[in-house]
Amino acid sequence: MMDEGYGGPAVEEKKAPLDLAHLERQTMGDESLRRDVMALFDEQMNAVRAGLAEADEDERRQLAHRLAGSARALGAFALAEGASRLEAAPSSDAAAKRLLELIEETAAFIARHVR
């Protein structure tokens, strides 16, 4: 969304790390299922966070690929995009660093809004 109030330049709003409406649709409104899915997603994010530093390029690609698919399915679209960027350029330390930042943002958002 754009904010053009007060005659100033348009400013793009920062989107939430997780689309809660998408998550709600994916879990069919089932709170227990949502908690279970999010617990598995947290485990996956933790595994990527822990494994990324020591992973070779092929392992980085695989970690990023799996995370991108899960993130997209749950509505963590920025995280999915970051993982896709690392998957495409697994030797990029900048892409790996950005993915770790996105994991932290997403995990913090989940802790505040989904538990």
Biopython code that builds the backbone (N, CA, C, O; Angstrom):
import numpy as np
from Bio.PDB.StructureBuilder import StructureBuilder

atoms = [
    (1, "MET", "N", (0.832, -1.186, 0.000)),
    (1, "MET", "CA", (0.000, 0.000, 0.000)),
    (1, "MET", "C", (0.871, 1.242, 0.000)),
    (1, "MET", "O", (2.012, 1.223, 0.464)),
    (2, "MET", "N", (0.334, 2.279, -0.509)),
    (2, "MET", "CA", (1.073, 3.527, -0.574)),
    (2, "MET", "C", (0.408, 4.548, 0.339)),
    (2, "MET", "O", (-0.816, 4.587, 0.461)),
    (3, "ASP", "N", (1.216, 5.354, 0.963)),
    (3, "ASP", "CA", (0.708, 6.418, 1.816)),
    (3, "ASP", "C", (1.082, 7.743, 1.174)),
    (3, "ASP", "O", (2.256, 8.109, 1.119)),
    (4, "GLU", "N", (0.077, 8.457, 0.692)),
    (4, "GLU", "CA", (0.346, 9.727, 0.035)),
    (4, "GLU", "C", (-0.222, 10.891, 0.848)),
    (4, "GLU", "O", (-0.463, 11.973, 0.312)),
    (5, "GLY", "N", (-0.430, 10.662, 2.137)),
    (5, "GLY", "CA", (-1.019, 11.683, 2.989)),
    (5, "GLY", "C", (-0.142, 12.895, 3.161)),
    (5, "GLY", "O", (1.077, 12.821, 3.006)),
    (6, "TYR", "N", (-0.757, 14.001, 3.479)),
    (6, "TYR", "CA", (-0.094, 15.260, 3.800)),
    (6, "TYR", "C", (0.722, 15.833, 2.649)),
    (6, "TYR", "O", (1.630, 16.634, 2.873)),
    (7, "GLY", "N", (0.414, 15.435, 1.439)),
    (7, "GLY", "CA", (1.068, 16.013, 0.276)),
    (7, "GLY", "C", (2.510, 15.594, 0.092)),
    (7, "GLY", "O", (3.176, 16.063, -0.831)),
    (8, "GLY", "N", (3.005, 14.721, 0.951)),
    (8, "GLY", "CA", (4.394, 14.264, 0.851)),
    (8, "GLY", "C", (4.532, 13.161, -0.167)),
    (8, "GLY", "O", (3.543, 12.718, -0.750)),
    (9, "PRO", "N", (5.739, 12.720, -0.382)),
    (9, "PRO", "CA", (5.979, 11.643, -1.342)),
    (9, "PRO", "C", (5.349, 10.343, -0.863)),
    (9, "PRO", "O", (5.191, 10.111, 0.336)),
    (10, "ALA", "N", (5.003, 9.524, -1.804)),
    (10, "ALA", "CA", (4.409, 8.227, -1.480)),
    (10, "ALA", "C", (5.448, 7.376, -0.760)),
    (10, "ALA", "O", (6.610, 7.333, -1.162)),
    (11, "VAL", "N", (5.027, 6.702, 0.298)),
    (11, "VAL", "CA", (5.900, 5.835, 1.074)),
    (11, "VAL", "C", (5.275, 4.454, 1.082)),
    (11, "VAL", "O", (4.107, 4.296, 1.438)),
    (12, "GLU", "N", (6.043, 3.464, 0.695)),
    (12, "GLU", "CA", (5.526, 2.107, 0.683)),
    (12, "GLU", "C", (5.516, 1.551, 2.097)),
    (12, "GLU", "O", (6.508, 1.642, 2.819)),
    (13, "GLU", "N", (4.373, 0.970, 2.488)),
    (13, "GLU", "CA", (4.268, 0.359, 3.806)),
    (13, "GLU", "C", (5.052, -0.949, 3.820)),
    (13, "GLU", "O", (5.086, -1.678, 2.828)),
    (14, "LYS", "N", (5.674, -1.230, 4.944)),
    (14, "LYS", "CA", (6.371, -2.504, 5.097)),
    (14, "LYS", "C", (5.332, -3.581, 5.383)),
    (14, "LYS", "O", (4.499, -3.432, 6.277)),
    (15, "LYS", "N", (5.387, -4.648, 4.628)),
    (15, "LYS", "CA", (4.450, -5.749, 4.812)),
    (15, "LYS", "C", (4.896, -6.614, 5.982)),
    (15, "LYS", "O", (6.085, -6.722, 6.283)),
    (16, "ALA", "N", (3.920, -7.222, 6.628)),
    (16, "ALA", "CA", (4.213, -8.148, 7.716)),
    (16, "ALA", "C", (4.967, -9.348, 7.153)),
    (16, "ALA", "O", (4.741, -9.733, 6.006)),
    (17, "PRO", "N", (5.856, -9.943, 7.938)),
    (17, "PRO", "CA", (6.624, -11.099, 7.462)),
    (17, "PRO", "C", (5.767, -12.325, 7.155)),
    (17, "PRO", "O", (6.212, -13.237, 6.457)),
    (18, "LEU", "N", (4.548, -12.349, 7.671)),
    (18, "LEU", "CA", (3.662, -13.494, 7.462)),
    (18, "LEU", "C", (2.263, -12.980, 7.174)),
    (18, "LEU", "O", (1.718, -12.183, 7.937)),
    (19, "ASP", "N", (1.687, -13.435, 6.081)),
    (19, "ASP", "CA", (0.323, -13.069, 5.709)),
    (19, "ASP", "C", (-0.633, -13.949, 6.526)),
    (19, "ASP", "O", (-0.862, -15.113, 6.198)),
    (20, "LEU", "N", (-1.173, -13.375, 7.577)),
    (20, "LEU", "CA", (-2.022, -14.144, 8.496)),
    (20, "LEU", "C", (-3.300, -14.635, 7.834)),
    (20, "LEU", "O", (-3.791, -15.711, 8.174)),
    (21, "ALA", "N", (-3.844, -13.879, 6.905)),
    (21, "ALA", "CA", (-5.051, -14.320, 6.194)),
    (21, "ALA", "C", (-4.737, -15.551, 5.341)),
    (21, "ALA", "O", (-5.531, -16.489, 5.272)),
    (22, "HIS", "N", (-3.582, -15.535, 4.700)),
    (22, "HIS", "CA", (-3.160, -16.693, 3.903)),
    (22, "HIS", "C", (-2.978, -17.916, 4.803)),
    (22, "HIS", "O", (-3.433, -19.011, 4.471)),
    (23, "LEU", "N", (-2.317, -17.725, 5.930)),
    (23, "LEU", "CA", (-2.119, -18.812, 6.884)),
    (23, "LEU", "C", (-3.452, -19.366, 7.361)),
    (23, "LEU", "O", (-3.621, -20.580, 7.479)),
    (24, "GLU", "N", (-4.384, -18.486, 7.632)),
    (24, "GLU", "CA", (-5.723, -18.902, 8.084)),
    (24, "GLU", "C", (-6.401, -19.776, 7.019)),
    (24, "GLU", "O", (-7.019, -20.793, 7.339)),
    (25, "ARG", "N", (-6.277, -19.367, 5.758)),
    (25, "ARG", "CA", (-6.870, -20.168, 4.669)),
    (25, "ARG", "C", (-6.164, -21.522, 4.553)),
    (25, "ARG", "O", (-6.811, -22.554, 4.376)),
    (26, "GLN", "N", (-4.842, -21.509, 4.654)),
    (26, "GLN", "CA", (-4.085, -22.741, 4.500)),
    (26, "GLN", "C", (-4.390, -23.750, 5.610)),
    (26, "GLN", "O", (-4.336, -24.959, 5.385)),
    (27, "THR", "N", (-4.705, -23.260, 6.789)),
    (27, "THR", "CA", (-5.002, -24.156, 7.915)),
    (27, "THR", "C", (-6.504, -24.290, 8.141)),
    (27, "THR", "O", (-6.933, -24.861, 9.143)),
    (28, "MET", "N", (-7.297, -23.770, 7.221)),
    (28, "MET", "CA", (-8.762, -23.892, 7.241)),
    (28, "MET", "C", (-9.370, -23.426, 8.559)),
    (28, "MET", "O", (-10.397, -23.947, 8.995)),
    (29, "GLY", "N", (-8.739, -22.455, 9.183)),
    (29, "GLY", "CA", (-9.258, -21.906, 10.429)),
    (29, "GLY", "C", (-9.061, -22.811, 11.639)),
    (29, "GLY", "O", (-9.561, -22.511, 12.723)),
    (30, "ASP", "N", (-8.351, -23.896, 11.467)),
    (30, "ASP", "CA", (-8.132, -24.859, 12.548)),
    (30, "ASP", "C", (-6.936, -24.396, 13.391)),
    (30, "ASP", "O", (-5.789, -24.464, 12.950)),
    (31, "GLU", "N", (-7.222, -23.931, 14.594)),
    (31, "GLU", "CA", (-6.164, -23.382, 15.458)),
    (31, "GLU", "C", (-5.112, -24.423, 15.825)),
    (31, "GLU", "O", (-3.921, -24.111, 15.861)),
    (32, "SER", "N", (-5.531, -25.641, 16.093)),
    (32, "SER", "CA", (-4.594, -26.703, 16.444)),
    (32, "SER", "C", (-3.673, -27.017, 15.266)),
    (32, "SER", "O", (-2.467, -27.190, 15.442)),
    (33, "LEU", "N", (-4.245, -27.087, 14.076)),
    (33, "LEU", "CA", (-3.442, -27.330, 12.884)),
    (33, "LEU", "C", (-2.463, -26.179, 12.660)),
    (33, "LEU", "O", (-1.301, -26.407, 12.325)),
    (34, "ARG", "N", (-2.928, -24.947, 12.845)),
    (34, "ARG", "CA", (-2.056, -23.782, 12.678)),
    (34, "ARG", "C", (-0.864, -23.860, 13.630)),
    (34, "ARG", "O", (0.271, -23.616, 13.221)),
    (35, "ARG", "N", (-1.116, -24.199, 14.899)),
    (35, "ARG", "CA", (-0.019, -24.313, 15.866)),
    (35, "ARG", "C", (0.965, -25.402, 15.458)),
    (35, "ARG", "O", (2.178, -25.208, 15.538)),
    (36, "ASP", "N", (0.446, -26.543, 15.020)),
    (36, "ASP", "CA", (1.315, -27.650, 14.610)),
    (36, "ASP", "C", (2.164, -27.270, 13.396)),
    (36, "ASP", "O", (3.366, -27.532, 13.363)),
    (37, "VAL", "N", (1.532, -26.656, 12.410)),
    (37, "VAL", "CA", (2.238, -26.249, 11.196)),
    (37, "VAL", "C", (3.304, -25.217, 11.533)),
    (37, "VAL", "O", (4.422, -25.285, 11.023)),
    (38, "MET", "N", (2.961, -24.266, 12.388)),
    (38, "MET", "CA", (3.923, -23.227, 12.741)),
    (38, "MET", "C", (5.074, -23.792, 13.564)),
    (38, "MET", "O", (6.205, -23.322, 13.436)),
    (39, "ALA", "N", (4.814, -24.785, 14.401)),
    (39, "ALA", "CA", (5.892, -25.423, 15.162)),
    (39, "ALA", "C", (6.865, -26.115, 14.202)),
    (39, "ALA", "O", (8.080, -26.027, 14.383)),
    (40, "LEU", "N", (6.343, -26.792, 13.198)),
    (40, "LEU", "CA", (7.210, -27.437, 12.206)),
    (40, "LEU", "C", (7.989, -26.401, 11.405)),
    (40, "LEU", "O", (9.164, -26.599, 11.097)),
    (41, "PHE", "N", (7.331, -25.300, 11.070)),
    (41, "PHE", "CA", (7.996, -24.234, 10.325)),
    (41, "PHE", "C", (9.101, -23.602, 11.167)),
    (41, "PHE", "O", (10.177, -23.301, 10.652)),
    (42, "ASP", "N", (8.844, -23.402, 12.447)),
    (42, "ASP", "CA", (9.882, -22.887, 13.356)),
    (42, "ASP", "C", (11.089, -23.826, 13.374)),
    (42, "ASP", "O", (12.232, -23.374, 13.318)),
    (43, "GLU", "N", (10.830, -25.128, 13.453)),
    (43, "GLU", "CA", (11.920, -26.105, 13.438)),
    (43, "GLU", "C", (12.713, -26.005, 12.146)),
    (43, "GLU", "O", (13.942, -26.072, 12.160)),
    (44, "GLN", "N", (12.018, -25.846, 11.037)),
    (44, "GLN", "CA", (12.701, -25.736, 9.757)),
    (44, "GLN", "C", (13.548, -24.464, 9.694)),
    (44, "GLN", "O", (14.692, -24.499, 9.241)),
    (45, "MET", "N", (12.984, -23.343, 10.150)),
    (45, "MET", "CA", (13.758, -22.099, 10.158)),
    (45, "MET", "C", (14.996, -22.240, 11.045)),
    (45, "MET", "O", (16.072, -21.762, 10.688)),
    (46, "ASN", "N", (14.845, -22.900, 12.205)),
    (46, "ASN", "CA", (15.986, -23.110, 13.104)),
    (46, "ASN", "C", (17.047, -23.990, 12.457)),
    (46, "ASN", "O", (18.241, -23.743, 12.621)),
    (47, "ALA", "N", (16.622, -25.008, 11.726)),
    (47, "ALA", "CA", (17.569, -25.893, 11.053)),
    (47, "ALA", "C", (18.335, -25.135, 9.966)),
    (47, "ALA", "O", (19.541, -25.322, 9.806)),
    (48, "VAL", "N", (17.635, -24.286, 9.229)),
    (48, "VAL", "CA", (18.308, -23.493, 8.204)),
    (48, "VAL", "C", (19.275, -22.524, 8.864)),
    (48, "VAL", "O", (20.416, -22.385, 8.425)),
    (49, "ARG", "N", (18.824, -21.858, 9.913)),
    (49, "ARG", "CA", (19.679, -20.897, 10.640)),
    (49, "ARG", "C", (20.950, -21.598, 11.120)),
    (49, "ARG", "O", (22.047, -21.056, 10.982)),
    (50, "ALA", "N", (20.806, -22.787, 11.677)),
    (50, "ALA", "CA", (21.948, -23.511, 12.235)),
    (50, "ALA", "C", (22.857, -24.081, 11.148)),
    (50, "ALA", "O", (24.075, -24.130, 11.322)),
    (51, "GLY", "N", (22.283, -24.506, 10.043)),
    (51, "GLY", "CA", (23.066, -25.198, 9.038)),
    (51, "GLY", "C", (23.677, -24.331, 7.965)),
    (51, "GLY", "O", (24.591, -24.765, 7.264)),
    (52, "LEU", "N", (23.195, -23.127, 7.824)),
    (52, "LEU", "CA", (23.610, -22.292, 6.705)),
    (52, "LEU", "C", (25.096, -21.943, 6.721)),
    (52, "LEU", "O", (25.747, -21.956, 5.676)),
    (53, "ALA", "N", (25.622, -21.638, 7.872)),
    (53, "ALA", "CA", (27.023, -21.194, 7.954)),
    (53, "ALA", "C", (27.998, -22.282, 7.521)),
    (53, "ALA", "O", (29.013, -21.985, 6.891)),
    (54, "GLU", "N", (27.707, -23.516, 7.844)),
    (54, "GLU", "CA", (28.616, -24.625, 7.543)),
    (54, "GLU", "C", (28.299, -25.321, 6.227)),
    (54, "GLU", "O", (29.042, -26.205, 5.801)),
    (55, "ALA", "N", (27.210, -24.936, 5.583)),
    (55, "ALA", "CA", (26.766, -25.634, 4.376)),
    (55, "ALA", "C", (27.619, -25.262, 3.173)),
    (55, "ALA", "O", (28.053, -24.119, 3.025)),
    (56, "ASP", "N", (27.850, -26.256, 2.314)),
    (56, "ASP", "CA", (28.494, -25.941, 1.039)),
    (56, "ASP", "C", (27.416, -25.412, 0.088)),
    (56, "ASP", "O", (26.250, -25.315, 0.469)),
    (57, "GLU", "N", (27.799, -25.073, -1.134)),
    (57, "GLU", "CA", (26.837, -24.470, -2.060)),
    (57, "GLU", "C", (25.645, -25.369, -2.335)),
    (57, "GLU", "O", (24.511, -24.890, -2.367)),
    (58, "ASP", "N", (25.872, -26.653, -2.533)),
    (58, "ASP", "CA", (24.762, -27.568, -2.811)),
    (58, "ASP", "C", (23.819, -27.659, -1.614)),
    (58, "ASP", "O", (22.598, -27.647, -1.774)),
    (59, "GLU", "N", (24.390, -27.750, -0.422)),
    (59, "GLU", "CA", (23.558, -27.799, 0.789)),
    (59, "GLU", "C", (22.793, -26.491, 0.981)),
    (59, "GLU", "O", (21.626, -26.512, 1.374)),
    (60, "ARG", "N", (23.435, -25.353, 0.709)),
    (60, "ARG", "CA", (22.737, -24.062, 0.790)),
    (60, "ARG", "C", (21.551, -24.044, -0.161)),
    (60, "ARG", "O", (20.456, -23.619, 0.207)),
    (61, "ARG", "N", (21.774, -24.507, -1.383)),
    (61, "ARG", "CA", (20.713, -24.543, -2.388)),
    (61, "ARG", "C", (19.545, -25.402, -1.900)),
    (61, "ARG", "O", (18.385, -25.013, -2.029)),
    (62, "GLN", "N", (19.857, -26.561, -1.347)),
    (62, "GLN", "CA", (18.803, -27.457, -0.873)),
    (62, "GLN", "C", (18.043, -26.861, 0.321)),
    (62, "GLN", "O", (16.813, -26.906, 0.364)),
    (63, "LEU", "N", (18.779, -26.308, 1.282)),
    (63, "LEU", "CA", (18.135, -25.672, 2.435)),
    (63, "LEU", "C", (17.220, -24.541, 1.983)),
    (63, "LEU", "O", (16.085, -24.420, 2.444)),
    (64, "ALA", "N", (17.731, -23.720, 1.077)),
    (64, "ALA", "CA", (16.962, -22.577, 0.592)),
    (64, "ALA", "C", (15.733, -23.033, -0.191)),
    (64, "ALA", "O", (14.654, -22.458, -0.049)),
    (65, "HIS", "N", (15.894, -24.056, -1.009)),
    (65, "HIS", "CA", (14.775, -24.553, -1.813)),
    (65, "HIS", "C", (13.628, -25.043, -0.925)),
    (65, "HIS", "O", (12.469, -24.686, -1.137)),
    (66, "ARG", "N", (13.962, -25.850, 0.051)),
    (66, "ARG", "CA", (12.918, -26.384, 0.956)),
    (66, "ARG", "C", (12.252, -25.264, 1.756)),
    (66, "ARG", "O", (11.032, -25.249, 1.926)),
    (67, "LEU", "N", (13.064, -24.333, 2.241)),
    (67, "LEU", "CA", (12.501, -23.232, 3.022)),
    (67, "LEU", "C", (11.611, -22.354, 2.151)),
    (67, "LEU", "O", (10.555, -21.913, 2.606)),
    (68, "ALA", "N", (12.006, -22.093, 0.927)),
    (68, "ALA", "CA", (11.200, -21.255, 0.028)),
    (68, "ALA", "C", (9.819, -21.863, -0.170)),
    (68, "ALA", "O", (8.816, -21.153, -0.108)),
    (69, "GLY", "N", (9.759, -23.158, -0.405)),
    (69, "GLY", "CA", (8.468, -23.814, -0.614)),
    (69, "GLY", "C", (7.581, -23.751, 0.612)),
    (69, "GLY", "O", (6.395, -23.438, 0.508)),
    (70, "SER", "N", (8.142, -24.044, 1.763)),
    (70, "SER", "CA", (7.359, -24.002, 3.006)),
    (70, "SER", "C", (6.889, -22.582, 3.307)),
    (70, "SER", "O", (5.731, -22.361, 3.664)),
    (71, "ALA", "N", (7.793, -21.633, 3.160)),
    (71, "ALA", "CA", (7.462, -20.246, 3.466)),
    (71, "ALA", "C", (6.348, -19.739, 2.550)),
    (71, "ALA", "O", (5.422, -19.069, 3.007)),
    (72, "ARG", "N", (6.436, -20.054, 1.281)),
    (72, "ARG", "CA", (5.417, -19.634, 0.327)),
    (72, "ARG", "C", (4.065, -20.255, 0.689)),
    (72, "ARG", "O", (3.039, -19.577, 0.641)),
    (73, "ALA", "N", (4.062, -21.520, 1.044)),
    (73, "ALA", "CA", (2.816, -22.207, 1.379)),
    (73, "ALA", "C", (2.130, -21.593, 2.591)),
    (73, "ALA", "O", (0.902, -21.576, 2.671)),
    (74, "LEU", "N", (2.924, -21.085, 3.537)),
    (74, "LEU", "CA", (2.357, -20.536, 4.772)),
    (74, "LEU", "C", (2.101, -19.040, 4.712)),
    (74, "LEU", "O", (1.467, -18.483, 5.609)),
    (75, "GLY", "N", (2.585, -18.382, 3.664)),
    (75, "GLY", "CA", (2.344, -16.948, 3.550)),
    (75, "GLY", "C", (3.492, -16.074, 4.014)),
    (75, "GLY", "O", (3.312, -14.873, 4.218)),
    (76, "ALA", "N", (4.670, -16.657, 4.183)),
    (76, "ALA", "CA", (5.863, -15.876, 4.537)),
    (76, "ALA", "C", (6.576, -15.533, 3.228)),
    (76, "ALA", "O", (7.639, -16.069, 2.916)),
    (77, "PHE", "N", (5.957, -14.621, 2.473)),
    (77, "PHE", "CA", (6.386, -14.378, 1.101)),
    (77, "PHE", "C", (7.749, -13.701, 0.997)),
    (77, "PHE", "O", (8.514, -14.027, 0.090)),
    (78, "ALA", "N", (8.075, -12.783, 1.881)),
    (78, "ALA", "CA", (9.395, -12.147, 1.840)),
    (78, "ALA", "C", (10.483, -13.177, 2.151)),
    (78, "ALA", "O", (11.541, -13.179, 1.522)),
    (79, "LEU", "N", (10.223, -14.034, 3.106)),
    (79, "LEU", "CA", (11.166, -15.103, 3.444)),
    (79, "LEU", "C", (11.327, -16.049, 2.260)),
    (79, "LEU", "O", (12.443, -16.463, 1.946)),
    (80, "ALA", "N", (10.235, -16.390, 1.610)),
    (80, "ALA", "CA", (10.296, -17.264, 0.434)),
    (80, "ALA", "C", (11.145, -16.629, -0.661)),
    (80, "ALA", "O", (11.942, -17.312, -1.304)),
    (81, "GLU", "N", (10.980, -15.328, -0.875)),
    (81, "GLU", "CA", (11.768, -14.620, -1.884)),
    (81, "GLU", "C", (13.250, -14.619, -1.515)),
    (81, "GLU", "O", (14.106, -14.832, -2.374)),
    (82, "GLY", "N", (13.552, -14.380, -0.248)),
    (82, "GLY", "CA", (14.944, -14.406, 0.202)),
    (82, "GLY", "C", (15.562, -15.781, 0.033)),
    (82, "GLY", "O", (16.721, -15.899, -0.363)),
    (83, "ALA", "N", (14.796, -16.817, 0.331)),
    (83, "ALA", "CA", (15.303, -18.180, 0.159)),
    (83, "ALA", "C", (15.508, -18.489, -1.319)),
    (83, "ALA", "O", (16.485, -19.143, -1.685)),
    (84, "SER", "N", (14.602, -18.027, -2.166)),
    (84, "SER", "CA", (14.750, -18.246, -3.604)),
    (84, "SER", "C", (15.988, -17.551, -4.148)),
    (84, "SER", "O", (16.656, -18.072, -5.041)),
    (85, "ARG", "N", (16.294, -16.383, -3.614)),
    (85, "ARG", "CA", (17.507, -15.675, -4.048)),
    (85, "ARG", "C", (18.767, -16.460, -3.674)),
    (85, "ARG", "O", (19.707, -16.546, -4.464)),
    (86, "LEU", "N", (18.782, -17.029, -2.476)),
    (86, "LEU", "CA", (19.930, -17.835, -2.086)),
    (86, "LEU", "C", (19.988, -19.119, -2.905)),
    (86, "LEU", "O", (21.072, -19.570, -3.275)),
    (87, "GLU", "N", (18.850, -19.698, -3.184)),
    (87, "GLU", "CA", (18.820, -20.906, -4.010)),
    (87, "GLU", "C", (19.431, -20.623, -5.385)),
    (87, "GLU", "O", (20.148, -21.458, -5.936)),
    (88, "ALA", "N", (19.142, -19.446, -5.931)),
    (88, "ALA", "CA", (19.664, -19.079, -7.247)),
    (88, "ALA", "C", (21.149, -18.711, -7.203)),
    (88, "ALA", "O", (21.858, -18.849, -8.200)),
    (89, "ALA", "N", (21.610, -18.245, -6.049)),
    (89, "ALA", "CA", (23.010, -17.819, -5.910)),
    (89, "ALA", "C", (23.570, -18.339, -4.591)),
    (89, "ALA", "O", (23.832, -17.552, -3.681)),
    (90, "PRO", "N", (23.756, -19.654, -4.473)),
    (90, "PRO", "CA", (24.139, -20.241, -3.191)),
    (90, "PRO", "C", (25.511, -19.833, -2.672)),
    (90, "PRO", "O", (25.806, -20.046, -1.496)),
    (91, "SER", "N", (26.345, -19.259, -3.507)),
    (91, "SER", "CA", (27.652, -18.811, -3.032)),
    (91, "SER", "C", (27.616, -17.380, -2.498)),
    (91, "SER", "O", (28.621, -16.878, -1.994)),
    (92, "SER", "N", (26.465, -16.726, -2.608)),
    (92, "SER", "CA", (26.352, -15.332, -2.189)),
    (92, "SER", "C", (26.217, -15.216, -0.669)),
    (92, "SER", "O", (25.208, -15.614, -0.085)),
    (93, "ASP", "N", (27.247, -14.668, -0.054)),
    (93, "ASP", "CA", (27.181, -14.440, 1.387)),
    (93, "ASP", "C", (26.148, -13.364, 1.717)),
    (93, "ASP", "O", (25.520, -13.412, 2.775)),
    (94, "ALA", "N", (25.971, -12.403, 0.826)),
    (94, "ALA", "CA", (24.966, -11.358, 1.041)),
    (94, "ALA", "C", (23.562, -11.961, 1.039)),
    (94, "ALA", "O", (22.727, -11.587, 1.863)),
    (95, "ALA", "N", (23.299, -12.889, 0.123)),
    (95, "ALA", "CA", (21.990, -13.543, 0.080)),
    (95, "ALA", "C", (21.776, -14.402, 1.325)),
    (95, "ALA", "O", (20.670, -14.452, 1.863)),
    (96, "ALA", "N", (22.823, -15.070, 1.780)),
    (96, "ALA", "CA", (22.721, -15.886, 2.999)),
    (96, "ALA", "C", (22.460, -14.998, 4.217)),
    (96, "ALA", "O", (21.629, -15.319, 5.066)),
    (97, "LYS", "N", (23.175, -13.886, 4.288)),
    (97, "LYS", "CA", (22.976, -12.955, 5.406)),
    (97, "LYS", "C", (21.553, -12.409, 5.400)),
    (97, "LYS", "O", (20.909, -12.335, 6.446)),
    (98, "ARG", "N", (21.067, -12.030, 4.231)),
    (98, "ARG", "CA", (19.702, -11.494, 4.139)),
    (98, "ARG", "C", (18.682, -12.560, 4.519)),
    (98, "ARG", "O", (17.688, -12.254, 5.177)),
    (99, "LEU", "N", (18.911, -13.791, 4.118)),
    (99, "LEU", "CA", (17.989, -14.868, 4.486)),
    (99, "LEU", "C", (17.954, -15.033, 6.000)),
    (99, "LEU", "O", (16.880, -15.211, 6.574)),
    (100, "LEU", "N", (19.095, -14.979, 6.648)),
    (100, "LEU", "CA", (19.120, -15.085, 8.111)),
    (100, "LEU", "C", (18.358, -13.933, 8.765)),
    (100, "LEU", "O", (17.666, -14.138, 9.762)),
    (101, "GLU", "N", (18.480, -12.731, 8.216)),
    (101, "GLU", "CA", (17.714, -11.588, 8.730)),
    (101, "GLU", "C", (16.215, -11.826, 8.572)),
    (101, "GLU", "O", (15.438, -11.542, 9.483)),
    (102, "LEU", "N", (15.811, -12.345, 7.420)),
    (102, "LEU", "CA", (14.389, -12.621, 7.166)),
    (102, "LEU", "C", (13.868, -13.717, 8.086)),
    (102, "LEU", "O", (12.725, -13.658, 8.540)),
    (103, "ILE", "N", (14.700, -14.714, 8.361)),
    (103, "ILE", "CA", (14.310, -15.768, 9.300)),
    (103, "ILE", "C", (14.061, -15.158, 10.678)),
    (103, "ILE", "O", (13.068, -15.475, 11.332)),
    (104, "GLU", "N", (14.964, -14.285, 11.116)),
    (104, "GLU", "CA", (14.801, -13.641, 12.429)),
    (104, "GLU", "C", (13.521, -12.806, 12.483)),
    (104, "GLU", "O", (12.770, -12.880, 13.456)),
    (105, "GLU", "N", (13.274, -12.015, 11.444)),
    (105, "GLU", "CA", (12.064, -11.190, 11.395)),
    (105, "GLU", "C", (10.809, -12.049, 11.424)),
    (105, "GLU", "O", (9.855, -11.750, 12.142)),
    (106, "THR", "N", (10.818, -13.109, 10.643)),
    (106, "THR", "CA", (9.654, -13.989, 10.569)),
    (106, "THR", "C", (9.432, -14.709, 11.886)),
    (106, "THR", "O", (8.298, -14.796, 12.359)),
    (107, "ALA", "N", (10.488, -15.222, 12.482)),
    (107, "ALA", "CA", (10.373, -15.925, 13.765)),
    (107, "ALA", "C", (9.841, -14.992, 14.851)),
    (107, "ALA", "O", (8.995, -15.390, 15.651)),
    (108, "ALA", "N", (10.328, -13.764, 14.881)),
    (108, "ALA", "CA", (9.840, -12.804, 15.868)),
    (108, "ALA", "C", (8.374, -12.471, 15.648)),
    (108, "ALA", "O", (7.612, -12.361, 16.608)),
    (109, "PHE", "N", (7.973, -12.310, 14.400)),
    (109, "PHE", "CA", (6.573, -12.028, 14.085)),
    (109, "PHE", "C", (5.681, -13.185, 14.518)),
    (109, "PHE", "O", (4.622, -12.973, 15.109)),
    (110, "ILE", "N", (6.111, -14.402, 14.224)),
    (110, "ILE", "CA", (5.350, -15.578, 14.601)),
    (110, "ILE", "C", (5.201, -15.647, 16.128)),
    (110, "ILE", "O", (4.116, -15.927, 16.638)),
    (111, "ALA", "N", (6.278, -15.394, 16.838)),
    (111, "ALA", "CA", (6.242, -15.435, 18.308)),
    (111, "ALA", "C", (5.232, -14.425, 18.862)),
    (111, "ALA", "O", (4.558, -14.697, 19.855)),
    (112, "ARG", "N", (5.132, -13.271, 18.220)),
    (112, "ARG", "CA", (4.207, -12.231, 18.691)),
    (112, "ARG", "C", (2.774, -12.443, 18.266)),
    (112, "ARG", "O", (1.860, -12.084, 19.008)),
    (113, "HIS", "N", (2.541, -13.021, 17.083)),
    (113, "HIS", "CA", (1.202, -12.995, 16.496)),
    (113, "HIS", "C", (0.536, -14.346, 16.274)),
    (113, "HIS", "O", (-0.676, -14.396, 16.063)),
    (114, "VAL", "N", (1.266, -15.409, 16.313)),
    (114, "VAL", "CA", (0.681, -16.677, 15.894)),
    (114, "VAL", "C", (0.571, -17.688, 17.014)),
    (114, "VAL", "O", (-0.237, -18.611, 16.916)),
    (115, "ARG", "N", (1.335, -17.557, 18.055)),
    (115, "ARG", "CA", (1.341, -18.582, 19.118)),
    (115, "ARG", "C", (0.096, -18.578, 19.931)),
    (115, "ARG", "O", (-0.040, -19.380, 20.854)),
]
sb = StructureBuilder()
sb.init_structure("model")
sb.init_model(0)
sb.init_chain("A")
sb.init_seg("    ")
for serial, (resi, resn, name, xyz) in enumerate(atoms, 1):
    if name == "N":
        sb.init_residue(resn, " ", resi, " ")
    sb.init_atom(name, np.array(xyz, "f"), 0.0, 1.0, " ", f" {name:<3s}", serial, name[0])
structure = sb.get_structure()
